[in-house]
Structure formats: C-alpha cells, structure tokens
C-alpha cells in the first residue's frame, strides 16, 4: 500500500526530516548566516570563504620578509642565489560550532498531516538558524577564549599586541602586531580615524571595512552630514541591509555586538573564514536514540577565522561619541 500523508507513521518522517534539513542547509542556511553578519558578508565578498585541507592545523601562508637577492646590476654581474627566509605559515586550531534540531513524538502527534509536520520542521530549522547566526556573530567580536577556548577567533584576538595568533607570539615577532592600537582616544574625530587607516595600510593592503558601535556611528554620521564625499555609501553593503557611509572610500558600519567605545579597522583580503569541506554547515541524518521518544539531527561547522597579515588591522578603544 503506498504511503500517503494520511498513513505516514512516526518512523516514515525520518527520511522527510533528513531530506528537508539537508536541502535547507545546502541552499539557504549558509547564505542566511553570512547575510546576518557584516563581517562575514565582507569576507565572502572578498572571496575569502575558503576550504582548508585536513590536518592538525589550518595553515595560512605568510610572507613577512623581503627577498634580499633583488637589486639593480650590471650586464655581467652575478645574481645571488642565496636561499631566502621570510616565508612561513601560521597554524590555526580547528574550531567547531554546532546545534541540534530535535522533534519529539508528542510534537508529531500534535501536528497531524504532512504539511503540519513540514511547518513544524521549518520552525525548528529557523530556530536553529537564528541561534547559529547569533553565536557565530558573537564569537567574531571576541578573542577565541570563550567556552574554554573552543570559540572561533575574533577581532579582540586579531587586534591585540599580546595574544598569540596562529601560533605566533607578537611579543617575539613584532611584524605580527596589528598596524595600530590606539587607547583612550576620547572624542571620535576624522583625524584619529585617518591615522589608524594609514597605519594599517601598505599597498596593496588597505582596510576595507570599519566597524564600530551604534552610538559612535551616529555621532560620526551627524558630524559628516552634508559633506558629500562622506555621504557616499558602499552600495553592495547597503543592498545587503547594512547601513553605512564611507571615510576615504572605506565603508563604516555599526554592529550591536561591537565592544563599547571601540572602532575596528579590517582588511578582509588578509583574513578568511576557512572551513573543512565535510563540515561546511552540513547536517547529519535524523536519528532516534533507542531509549528516547524523539528524533535529532545536527547542523555543524568546523573551521576558524584566519589572518595572514596582522598589520592590516587596527583598533581604537576608549572612543566617545
């Protein structure tokens, strides 16, 4: 006898749940997570959402020294072939962020019919999606030490003169320090912002995103009102729903998760969200524990934020509107 919505039993819904969740994760979930964060949106726009090969660490190639063999020379002068240092790699730990989608037998009993069950499943997926969005967005602003060091690396780690990043200590290797860290700034001014932009710039690397708080953003917006060169917007970010104006061509945005009295300067071509190809917000099959009356599946991400040039970043703290 064919299975119809009227004759579907609890066990028949397992395949439906698994297929629905996998399809949603593949076509919608990842896009929605990126669309919820201006930092992730800019990373993806810069082509820096990248797979990472397996291994104990996520390796990010670094170029931190000059090739000393390069020089002007006469026609018959020999060119040095001395092996050069200054090329290496930062090693970042894998981090995992996961959540579950759980449906109980009672919920199925209370939602009779295939469409009712699909609606129930959609509400569960939407809840999991929102929680993943919030969790990842929060971690992007932190230092990676949250939840006993299991969190993703965030801006508080990148923009630090003391935190070891990618296995490299900035106190030992000064080239691995941010381009500029300015504390006790006081009232926000274009001059101070311009200094941080300049200090984090070395062509062709230049900040392409400035993230601050709503209060500081409002203060700057009011200050710049009527000045046409600052009224210009980054159209792509604006279309994605991120209100912005530009300073020296760099979009300035605000985020409710940004630390109070803080402005961060990011060069997204020098950072990436690296992911394991097997766990790129992938889902597991719905499964029922033998001693429980519910079915559950996981939505999982495995990867981390990586940086290949820390001097392309800057931070101001103690900023007042």
C-alpha atoms as a printed R data frame, in Angstrom:
    type eleno elety resid chain resno      x      y       z
1   ATOM     1    CA   UNK     A     1  0.000  0.000   0.000
2   ATOM     2    CA   UNK     A     2  1.518  3.380  -0.975
3   ATOM     3    CA   UNK     A     3  2.459  5.782   1.822
4   ATOM     4    CA   UNK     A     4  0.310  8.918   1.847
5   ATOM     5    CA   UNK     A     5  0.149 11.869   4.244
6   ATOM     6    CA   UNK     A     6 -2.794 10.216   5.974
7   ATOM     7    CA   UNK     A     7 -0.902  6.969   6.570
8   ATOM     8    CA   UNK     A     8  2.556  8.327   7.459
9   ATOM     9    CA   UNK     A     9  3.831  6.988  10.775
10  ATOM    10    CA   UNK     A    10  6.467  8.445  13.085
11  ATOM    11    CA   UNK     A    11  9.251  6.406  11.519
12  ATOM    12    CA   UNK     A    12  8.230  7.450   7.987
13  ATOM    13    CA   UNK     A    13  9.035 11.078   8.774
14  ATOM    14    CA   UNK     A    14 12.732 10.386   9.417
15  ATOM    15    CA   UNK     A    15 13.641 10.472   5.710
16  ATOM    16    CA   UNK     A    16 11.450 13.545   5.178
17  ATOM    17    CA   UNK     A    17 13.142 15.381   8.049
18  ATOM    18    CA   UNK     A    18 16.628 14.429   6.867
19  ATOM    19    CA   UNK     A    19 15.961 15.478   3.268
20  ATOM    20    CA   UNK     A    20 14.275 18.743   4.254
21  ATOM    21    CA   UNK     A    21 17.063 19.737   6.636
22  ATOM    22    CA   UNK     A    22 19.863 18.829   4.215
23  ATOM    23    CA   UNK     A    23 18.209 20.730   1.355
24  ATOM    24    CA   UNK     A    24 17.690 23.791   3.512
25  ATOM    25    CA   UNK     A    25 21.262 23.741   4.808
26  ATOM    26    CA   UNK     A    26 22.652 23.423   1.286
27  ATOM    27    CA   UNK     A    27 20.541 26.124  -0.357
28  ATOM    28    CA   UNK     A    28 19.573 28.601   2.352
29  ATOM    29    CA   UNK     A    29 21.192 28.199   5.770
30  ATOM    30    CA   UNK     A    30 24.757 29.216   4.842
31  ATOM    31    CA   UNK     A    31 23.567 32.236   2.849
32  ATOM    32    CA   UNK     A    32 21.404 33.411   5.738
33  ATOM    33    CA   UNK     A    33 24.239 33.063   8.261
34  ATOM    34    CA   UNK     A    34 26.550 35.152   6.079
35  ATOM    35    CA   UNK     A    35 23.823 37.703   5.412
36  ATOM    36    CA   UNK     A    36 23.327 38.226   9.160
37  ATOM    37    CA   UNK     A    37 26.896 39.495   9.745
38  ATOM    38    CA   UNK     A    38 28.548 42.449   8.033
39  ATOM    39    CA   UNK     A    39 31.979 40.917   8.682
40  ATOM    40    CA   UNK     A    40 31.023 37.589   7.095
41  ATOM    41    CA   UNK     A    41 29.317 39.413   4.227
42  ATOM    42    CA   UNK     A    42 32.511 41.348   3.503
43  ATOM    43    CA   UNK     A    43 34.682 38.224   3.848
44  ATOM    44    CA   UNK     A    44 32.532 36.408   1.320
45  ATOM    45    CA   UNK     A    45 32.502 39.432  -0.994
46  ATOM    46    CA   UNK     A    46 36.320 39.402  -0.880
47  ATOM    47    CA   UNK     A    47 36.379 35.734  -1.894
48  ATOM    48    CA   UNK     A    48 37.800 34.709   1.475
49  ATOM    49    CA   UNK     A    49 35.339 31.992   2.488
50  ATOM    50    CA   UNK     A    50 37.686 29.170   1.675
51  ATOM    51    CA   UNK     A    51 38.027 25.411   2.235
52  ATOM    52    CA   UNK     A    52 41.011 24.165   4.200
53  ATOM    53    CA   UNK     A    53 42.644 20.772   3.706
54  ATOM    54    CA   UNK     A    54 42.629 18.323   6.577
55  ATOM    55    CA   UNK     A    55 45.416 18.260   9.136
56  ATOM    56    CA   UNK     A    56 46.023 19.092  12.765
57  ATOM    57    CA   UNK     A    57 46.070 22.834  11.973
58  ATOM    58    CA   UNK     A    58 44.625 25.188   9.393
59  ATOM    59    CA   UNK     A    59 47.763 26.537   7.752
60  ATOM    60    CA   UNK     A    60 47.721 30.115   6.487
61  ATOM    61    CA   UNK     A    61 50.761 31.036   4.329
62  ATOM    62    CA   UNK     A    62 52.627 34.181   5.416
63  ATOM    63    CA   UNK     A    63 55.032 36.476   3.608
64  ATOM    64    CA   UNK     A    64 56.861 38.548   6.195
65  ATOM    65    CA   UNK     A    65 60.298 39.357   4.743
66  ATOM    66    CA   UNK     A    66 61.930 40.716   1.608
67  ATOM    67    CA   UNK     A    67 63.914 38.775  -0.969
68  ATOM    68    CA   UNK     A    68 67.408 40.255  -0.437
69  ATOM    69    CA   UNK     A    69 68.641 38.961  -3.807
70  ATOM    70    CA   UNK     A    70 66.614 41.555  -5.691
71  ATOM    71    CA   UNK     A    71 68.773 44.544  -6.748
72  ATOM    72    CA   UNK     A    72 69.976 46.538  -9.719
73  ATOM    73    CA   UNK     A    73 73.033 45.113 -11.500
74  ATOM    74    CA   UNK     A    74 75.492 45.410 -14.383
75  ATOM    75    CA   UNK     A    75 75.152 43.235 -17.531
76  ATOM    76    CA   UNK     A    76 77.712 40.656 -16.386
77  ATOM    77    CA   UNK     A    77 77.221 40.889 -12.647
78  ATOM    78    CA   UNK     A    78 76.131 37.657 -10.940
79  ATOM    79    CA   UNK     A    79 72.821 37.490  -9.142
80  ATOM    80    CA   UNK     A    80 72.746 35.951  -5.676
81  ATOM    81    CA   UNK     A    81 71.013 32.615  -5.356
82  ATOM    82    CA   UNK     A    82 71.159 32.615  -1.567
83  ATOM    83    CA   UNK     A    83 68.064 30.862  -0.133
84  ATOM    84    CA   UNK     A    84 65.699 33.406   1.365
85  ATOM    85    CA   UNK     A    85 63.789 33.351   4.610
86  ATOM    86    CA   UNK     A    86 60.657 35.375   5.290
87  ATOM    87    CA   UNK     A    87 58.112 32.829   4.075
88  ATOM    88    CA   UNK     A    88 56.234 30.699   6.584
89  ATOM    89    CA   UNK     A    89 52.781 29.797   7.815
90  ATOM    90    CA   UNK     A    90 50.523 30.480  10.773
91  ATOM    91    CA   UNK     A    91 48.795 27.419  12.212
92  ATOM    92    CA   UNK     A    92 45.237 27.889  13.451
93  ATOM    93    CA   UNK     A    93 43.311 25.370  15.519
94  ATOM    94    CA   UNK     A    94 40.155 23.838  14.166
95  ATOM    95    CA   UNK     A    95 37.057 25.088  15.970
96  ATOM    96    CA   UNK     A    96 33.546 23.623  15.831
97  ATOM    97    CA   UNK     A    97 30.150 25.269  16.173
98  ATOM    98    CA   UNK     A    98 27.096 23.004  16.121
99  ATOM    99    CA   UNK     A    99 23.457 22.895  17.082
100 ATOM   100    CA   UNK     A   100 20.696 20.316  17.061
101 ATOM   101    CA   UNK     A   101 17.229 20.079  15.562
102 ATOM   102    CA   UNK     A   102 15.039 17.869  17.740
103 ATOM   103    CA   UNK     A   103 11.431 16.753  17.216
104 ATOM   104    CA   UNK     A   104  9.591 14.669  19.781
105 ATOM   105    CA   UNK     A   105  6.934 12.051  19.183
106 ATOM   106    CA   UNK     A   106  4.493 14.217  21.122
107 ATOM   107    CA   UNK     A   107  5.102 17.139  18.756
108 ATOM   108    CA   UNK     A   108  4.411 14.817  15.830
109 ATOM   109    CA   UNK     A   109  1.226 13.601  17.470
110 ATOM   110    CA   UNK     A   110  0.136 17.216  17.953
111 ATOM   111    CA   UNK     A   111  0.870 18.123  14.313
112 ATOM   112    CA   UNK     A   112 -1.082 15.650  12.216
113 ATOM   113    CA   UNK     A   113 -0.619 15.554   8.445
114 ATOM   114    CA   UNK     A   114  2.417 16.026   6.260
115 ATOM   115    CA   UNK     A   115  2.069 19.814   5.808
116 ATOM   116    CA   UNK     A   116  1.695 20.380   9.550
117 ATOM   117    CA   UNK     A   117  4.828 18.319  10.168
118 ATOM   118    CA   UNK     A   118  6.744 20.221   7.465
119 ATOM   119    CA   UNK     A   119  5.702 23.508   9.104
120 ATOM   120    CA   UNK     A   120  6.904 22.174  12.455
121 ATOM   121    CA   UNK     A   121 10.207 21.158  10.891
122 ATOM   122    CA   UNK     A   122 10.617 24.594   9.306
123 ATOM   123    CA   UNK     A   123 10.085 26.327  12.651
124 ATOM   124    CA   UNK     A   124 12.713 24.093  14.250
125 ATOM   125    CA   UNK     A   125 15.188 24.844  11.449
126 ATOM   126    CA   UNK     A   126 14.520 28.586  11.702
127 ATOM   127    CA   UNK     A   127 15.188 28.459  15.455
128 ATOM   128    CA   UNK     A   128 18.479 26.610  14.938
129 ATOM   129    CA   UNK     A   129 19.495 29.006  12.163
130 ATOM   130    CA   UNK     A   130 18.877 32.067  14.318
131 ATOM   131    CA   UNK     A   131 20.894 30.604  17.177
132 ATOM   132    CA   UNK     A   132 23.803 29.727  14.861
133 ATOM   133    CA   UNK     A   133 23.738 33.256  13.432
134 ATOM   134    CA   UNK     A   134 23.857 34.834  16.877
135 ATOM   135    CA   UNK     A   135 26.557 32.507  18.205
136 ATOM   136    CA   UNK     A   136 28.941 32.921  15.274
137 ATOM   137    CA   UNK     A   137 28.391 36.676  15.067
138 ATOM   138    CA   UNK     A   138 29.142 37.000  18.798
139 ATOM   139    CA   UNK     A   139 32.340 34.967  18.506
140 ATOM   140    CA   UNK     A   140 33.580 37.155  15.622
141 ATOM   141    CA   UNK     A   141 33.959 40.061  18.044
142 ATOM   142    CA   UNK     A   142 35.584 38.103  20.885
143 ATOM   143    CA   UNK     A   143 39.108 36.714  21.429
144 ATOM   144    CA   UNK     A   144 38.525 32.985  20.935
145 ATOM   145    CA   UNK     A   145 38.966 32.076  24.606
146 ATOM   146    CA   UNK     A   146 35.240 31.717  25.286
147 ATOM   147    CA   UNK     A   147 33.824 28.318  26.250
148 ATOM   148    CA   UNK     A   148 37.252 27.131  27.428
149 ATOM   149    CA   UNK     A   149 38.969 28.202  24.206
150 ATOM   150    CA   UNK     A   150 36.537 26.417  21.883
151 ATOM   151    CA   UNK     A   151 35.228 29.602  20.234
152 ATOM   152    CA   UNK     A   152 36.273 30.957  16.850
153 ATOM   153    CA   UNK     A   153 38.981 33.604  16.716
154 ATOM   154    CA   UNK     A   154 37.530 37.124  16.684
155 ATOM   155    CA   UNK     A   155 38.546 40.752  16.359
156 ATOM   156    CA   UNK     A   156 39.588 41.062  20.011
157 ATOM   157    CA   UNK     A   157 42.311 38.472  19.322
158 ATOM   158    CA   UNK     A   158 43.394 39.845  15.943
159 ATOM   159    CA   UNK     A   159 43.650 43.410  17.244
160 ATOM   160    CA   UNK     A   160 45.902 42.623  20.209
161 ATOM   161    CA   UNK     A   161 49.609 43.175  20.869
162 ATOM   162    CA   UNK     A   162 49.741 40.332  23.390
163 ATOM   163    CA   UNK     A   163 47.549 37.464  22.164
164 ATOM   164    CA   UNK     A   164 49.329 34.681  20.285
165 ATOM   165    CA   UNK     A   165 47.602 34.218  16.930
166 ATOM   166    CA   UNK     A   166 48.139 31.259  14.646
167 ATOM   167    CA   UNK     A   167 50.889 30.013  16.947
168 ATOM   168    CA   UNK     A   168 52.930 33.218  16.548
169 ATOM   169    CA   UNK     A   169 53.558 35.484  19.533
170 ATOM   170    CA   UNK     A   170 53.525 39.210  18.663
171 ATOM   171    CA   UNK     A   171 55.811 39.941  21.622
172 ATOM   172    CA   UNK     A   172 58.532 37.828  19.966
173 ATOM   173    CA   UNK     A   173 57.802 38.664  16.325
174 ATOM   174    CA   UNK     A   174 56.925 42.352  16.150
175 ATOM   175    CA   UNK     A   175 55.913 42.089  12.472
176 ATOM   176    CA   UNK     A   176 52.921 40.080  13.753
177 ATOM   177    CA   UNK     A   177 51.444 43.026  15.661
178 ATOM   178    CA   UNK     A   178 48.406 44.965  14.390
179 ATOM   179    CA   UNK     A   179 49.118 48.067  12.351
180 ATOM   180    CA   UNK     A   180 47.772 50.349  15.048
181 ATOM   181    CA   UNK     A   181 46.284 50.065  18.536
182 ATOM   182    CA   UNK     A   182 45.138 53.363  19.995
183 ATOM   183    CA   UNK     A   183 43.709 53.542  23.521
184 ATOM   184    CA   UNK     A   184 41.970 56.290  25.485
185 ATOM   185    CA   UNK     A   185 41.049 58.031  22.238
186 ATOM   186    CA   UNK     A   186 38.354 60.298  23.626
187 ATOM   187    CA   UNK     A   187 36.016 62.111  21.257
188 ATOM   188    CA   UNK     A   188 35.890 60.479  17.832
189 ATOM   189    CA   UNK     A   189 37.478 62.578  15.079
190 ATOM   190    CA   UNK     A   190 38.253 62.094  11.408
191 ATOM   191    CA   UNK     A   191 41.927 62.784  12.129
192 ATOM   192    CA   UNK     A   192 42.252 59.898  14.580
193 ATOM   193    CA   UNK     A   193 40.333 57.562  12.265
194 ATOM   194    CA   UNK     A   194 42.562 58.616   9.383
195 ATOM   195    CA   UNK     A   195 45.685 57.821  11.410
196 ATOM   196    CA   UNK     A   196 44.518 54.244  12.017
197 ATOM   197    CA   UNK     A   197 43.681 53.785   8.341
198 ATOM   198    CA   UNK     A   198 47.144 54.991   7.348
199 ATOM   199    CA   UNK     A   199 48.918 52.819   9.915
200 ATOM   200    CA   UNK     A   200 47.075 49.707   8.702
201 ATOM   201    CA   UNK     A   201 47.811 50.435   5.045
202 ATOM   202    CA   UNK     A   202 50.696 49.147   2.991
203 ATOM   203    CA   UNK     A   203 49.817 48.936  -0.685
204 ATOM   204    CA   UNK     A   204 48.086 46.944  -1.948
205 ATOM   205    CA   UNK     A   205 46.753 46.051   1.522
206 ATOM   206    CA   UNK     A   206 44.308 48.617   2.862
207 ATOM   207    CA   UNK     A   207 41.376 48.452   5.296
208 ATOM   208    CA   UNK     A   208 38.083 47.897   3.504
209 ATOM   209    CA   UNK     A   209 35.715 47.851   6.488
210 ATOM   210    CA   UNK     A   210 35.384 49.914   9.676
211 ATOM   211    CA   UNK     A   211 33.121 48.512  12.404
212 ATOM   212    CA   UNK     A   212 32.045 50.485  15.448
213 ATOM   213    CA   UNK     A   213 29.113 50.847  17.848
214 ATOM   214    CA   UNK     A   214 25.755 52.426  17.094
215 ATOM   215    CA   UNK     A   215 26.488 55.454  19.311
216 ATOM   216    CA   UNK     A   216 29.823 56.213  17.658
217 ATOM   217    CA   UNK     A   217 28.356 55.600  14.194
218 ATOM   218    CA   UNK     A   218 25.511 58.036  14.864
219 ATOM   219    CA   UNK     A   219 27.967 60.652  16.128
220 ATOM   220    CA   UNK     A   220 30.125 60.347  13.019
221 ATOM   221    CA   UNK     A   221 27.085 60.375  10.729
222 ATOM   222    CA   UNK     A   222 25.836 63.599  12.308
223 ATOM   223    CA   UNK     A   223 29.294 65.170  12.055
224 ATOM   224    CA   UNK     A   224 29.623 64.280   8.380
225 ATOM   225    CA   UNK     A   225 26.084 65.204   7.400
226 ATOM   226    CA   UNK     A   226 26.119 67.427   4.329
227 ATOM   227    CA   UNK     A   227 29.685 66.541   3.330
228 ATOM   228    CA   UNK     A   228 29.132 64.788   0.002
229 ATOM   229    CA   UNK     A   229 32.327 62.722  -0.030
230 ATOM   230    CA   UNK     A   230 31.267 61.075   3.242
231 ATOM   231    CA   UNK     A   231 27.607 60.667   2.312
232 ATOM   232    CA   UNK     A   232 28.586 58.125  -0.345
233 ATOM   233    CA   UNK     A   233 27.750 54.522   0.541
234 ATOM   234    CA   UNK     A   234 29.056 51.081  -0.238
235 ATOM   235    CA   UNK     A   235 26.186 50.014  -2.464
236 ATOM   236    CA   UNK     A   236 26.688 46.267  -2.000
237 ATOM   237    CA   UNK     A   237 26.599 46.520   1.787
238 ATOM   238    CA   UNK     A   238 23.638 48.883   1.667
239 ATOM   239    CA   UNK     A   239 21.732 46.482  -0.590
240 ATOM   240    CA   UNK     A   240 22.549 43.687   1.875
241 ATOM   241    CA   UNK     A   241 20.878 45.721   4.636
242 ATOM   242    CA   UNK     A   242 23.954 47.210   6.327
243 ATOM   243    CA   UNK     A   243 23.604 50.955   6.789
244 ATOM   244    CA   UNK     A   244 26.895 52.688   6.046
245 ATOM   245    CA   UNK     A   245 28.768 55.763   4.919
246 ATOM   246    CA   UNK     A   246 32.357 55.939   3.706
247 ATOM   247    CA   UNK     A   247 35.511 57.576   5.014
248 ATOM   248    CA   UNK     A   248 38.352 57.666   2.488
249 ATOM   249    CA   UNK     A   249 36.324 55.227   0.429
250 ATOM   250    CA   UNK     A   250 36.023 52.699   3.283
251 ATOM   251    CA   UNK     A   251 32.515 51.763   4.479
252 ATOM   252    CA   UNK     A   252 31.807 52.490   8.138
253 ATOM   253    CA   UNK     A   253 29.161 50.271   9.748
254 ATOM   254    CA   UNK     A   254 27.883 49.614  13.239
255 ATOM   255    CA   UNK     A   255 27.160 46.354  14.982
256 ATOM   256    CA   UNK     A   256 25.348 45.847  18.271
257 ATOM   257    CA   UNK     A   257 27.919 43.175  19.202
258 ATOM   258    CA   UNK     A   258 30.882 45.516  18.920
259 ATOM   259    CA   UNK     A   259 32.555 46.288  22.265
260 ATOM   260    CA   UNK     A   260 31.633 49.646  23.801
261 ATOM   261    CA   UNK     A   261 33.822 52.613  22.832
262 ATOM   262    CA   UNK     A   262 35.603 50.597  20.134
263 ATOM   263    CA   UNK     A   263 36.354 51.021  16.436
264 ATOM   264    CA   UNK     A   264 37.923 48.154  14.441
265 ATOM   265    CA   UNK     A   265 39.617 48.524  11.062
266 ATOM   266    CA   UNK     A   266 39.589 45.355   8.934
267 ATOM   267    CA   UNK     A   267 41.338 44.381   5.710
268 ATOM   268    CA   UNK     A   268 39.207 41.435   4.667
269 ATOM   269    CA   UNK     A   269 41.565 40.338   1.868
270 ATOM   270    CA   UNK     A   270 44.009 39.472   4.679
271 ATOM   271    CA   UNK     A   271 41.546 37.390   6.697
272 ATOM   272    CA   UNK     A   272 39.392 34.381   5.883
273 ATOM   273    CA   UNK     A   273 36.767 32.082   7.255
274 ATOM   274    CA   UNK     A   274 38.302 28.689   6.493
275 ATOM   275    CA   UNK     A   275 36.139 25.573   6.678
276 ATOM   276    CA   UNK     A   276 36.531 21.822   6.497
277 ATOM   277    CA   UNK     A   277 34.819 20.606   3.299
278 ATOM   278    CA   UNK     A   278 32.980 17.891   5.230
279 ATOM   279    CA   UNK     A   279 31.576 20.302   7.818
280 ATOM   280    CA   UNK     A   280 30.560 23.424   5.935
281 ATOM   281    CA   UNK     A   281 27.316 23.916   7.908
282 ATOM   282    CA   UNK     A   282 26.490 20.335   6.998
283 ATOM   283    CA   UNK     A   283 23.704 18.307   8.574
284 ATOM   284    CA   UNK     A   284 23.575 14.778   9.903
285 ATOM   285    CA   UNK     A   285 20.692 12.357   9.411
286 ATOM   286    CA   UNK     A   286 17.763 12.454  11.790
287 ATOM   287    CA   UNK     A   287 18.254  9.650  14.278
288 ATOM   288    CA   UNK     A   288 16.253  8.255  17.181
289 ATOM   289    CA   UNK     A   289 18.101  7.199  20.360
290 ATOM   290    CA   UNK     A   290 16.997  3.698  21.400
291 ATOM   291    CA   UNK     A   291 15.813  4.898  24.800
292 ATOM   292    CA   UNK     A   292 14.071  8.149  23.828
293 ATOM   293    CA   UNK     A   293 10.906  9.351  22.106
294 ATOM   294    CA   UNK     A   294 12.411 11.979  19.830
295 ATOM   295    CA   UNK     A   295 14.489 12.316  16.659
296 ATOM   296    CA   UNK     A   296 17.509 14.594  16.355
297 ATOM   297    CA   UNK     A   297 19.950 15.874  13.737
298 ATOM   298    CA   UNK     A   298 22.976 18.162  13.982
299 ATOM   299    CA   UNK     A   299 23.956 21.228  11.974
300 ATOM   300    CA   UNK     A   300 27.734 21.621  12.202
301 ATOM   301    CA   UNK     A   301 30.520 23.942  11.117
302 ATOM   302    CA   UNK     A   302 34.229 23.166  11.505
303 ATOM   303    CA   UNK     A   303 36.872 25.756  10.697
304 ATOM   304    CA   UNK     A   304 38.151 29.078  12.017
305 ATOM   305    CA   UNK     A   305 38.924 32.698  11.244
306 ATOM   306    CA   UNK     A   306 42.482 33.058   9.932
307 ATOM   307    CA   UNK     A   307 44.718 36.053   9.236
308 ATOM   308    CA   UNK     A   308 47.797 36.258   7.003
309 ATOM   309    CA   UNK     A   309 48.835 39.870   7.688
310 ATOM   310    CA   UNK     A   310 48.060 41.219  11.130
311 ATOM   311    CA   UNK     A   311 49.456 44.672  10.354
312 ATOM   312    CA   UNK     A   312 46.499 45.210   8.024
313 ATOM   313    CA   UNK     A   313 44.228 45.588  11.061
314 ATOM   314    CA   UNK     A   314 43.824 48.335  13.649
315 ATOM   315    CA   UNK     A   315 41.719 49.152  16.691
316 ATOM   316    CA   UNK     A   316 40.761 52.233  18.668
317 ATOM   317    CA   UNK     A   317 39.415 51.952  22.207
318 ATOM   318    CA   UNK     A   318 38.157 54.468  24.730
319 ATOM   319    CA   UNK     A   319 36.303 56.257  21.923
320 ATOM   320    CA   UNK     A   320 33.437 58.519  22.931
321 ATOM   321    CA   UNK     A   321 30.655 59.853  20.658
